[in-house]
């Protein structure tokens, strides 16, 4: 996703990374940062909203619904702050 964004919106940077042979390592670094931040943000949001193992044991479908919502919101935050910044 970031590769396409970089190519379409920052073509000079994309070309420089591509020609220097650093594009793949750069993309891998961005991906690793995004995954790390996504995991942390998801955990923080779940904690703040009271989505925990107790809820999972008591009402599994509600837990899944809330976790899916948290995951989707966290992904949007990461995209806005890291990918499309």
C-alpha positions in Angstrom: 0.0 0.0 0.0 2.8 2.4 0.9 4.7 1.6 -2.2 1.8 2.6 -4.4 1.2 5.8 -2.4 4.9 6.6 -2.6 5.0 6.0 -6.3 1.9 8.0 -7.1 2.4 11.0 -4.7 6.2 11.2 -4.1 7.6 9.9 -7.3 11.0 11.6 -6.9 11.6 9.9 -3.5 10.3 6.6 -4.9 12.7 6.8 -7.9 15.6 7.8 -5.7 15.0 4.8 -3.4 14.5 2.5 -6.3 17.7 3.6 -8.1 19.7 3.4 -4.9 18.5 -0.1 -4.2 17.0 0.8 -0.9 13.3 0.7 -1.8 12.7 -2.8 -0.4 14.5 -2.2 2.9 12.7 1.2 3.3 9.3 -0.4 2.7 10.1 -3.3 5.1 11.1 -0.7 7.8 7.9 1.2 7.3 5.9 -2.0 7.4 7.6 -3.1 10.7 6.9 0.3 12.3 3.3 0.1 11.2 2.8 -3.4 12.6 4.4 -2.4 15.9 2.4 0.7 16.3 -0.8 -1.1 15.3 -0.3 -3.8 17.9 0.4 -1.2 20.6 -2.5 1.1 19.6 -4.9 -1.9 19.5 -3.9 -3.0 23.0 -4.2 0.6 24.4 -7.6 1.1 22.8 -8.9 -2.3 24.1 -7.7 -1.5 27.6 -9.4 2.0 27.5 -12.7 0.5 26.3 -12.7 -2.4 28.7 -12.4 -5.1 26.1 -10.6 -7.8 28.1 -10.5 -11.5 28.8 -13.5 -11.2 31.1 -15.7 -9.9 28.3 -14.3 -12.6 26.0 -15.4 -15.3 28.5 -18.8 -13.7 29.2 -19.8 -12.7 25.7 -17.5 -13.9 23.0 -19.5 -12.3 20.1 -19.5 -8.9 21.7 -15.8 -9.2 22.3 -15.2 -10.1 18.6 -17.4 -7.2 17.5 -15.6 -4.7 19.7 -12.1 -6.0 18.8 -12.9 -5.8 15.1 -14.0 -2.2 15.6 -10.9 -1.4 17.6 -8.7 -3.0 14.9 -10.3 -1.1 12.1 -10.0 2.2 13.9 -6.4 1.5 14.8 -5.6 0.7 11.2 -7.1 4.0 10.1 -5.0 5.9 12.6 -1.8 4.2 11.5 -2.6 4.8 7.8 -3.2 8.5 8.5 -0.1 9.0 10.7 2.5 6.7 9.2 1.5 5.6 5.7 -0.1 8.7 4.2 1.8 11.3 6.2 
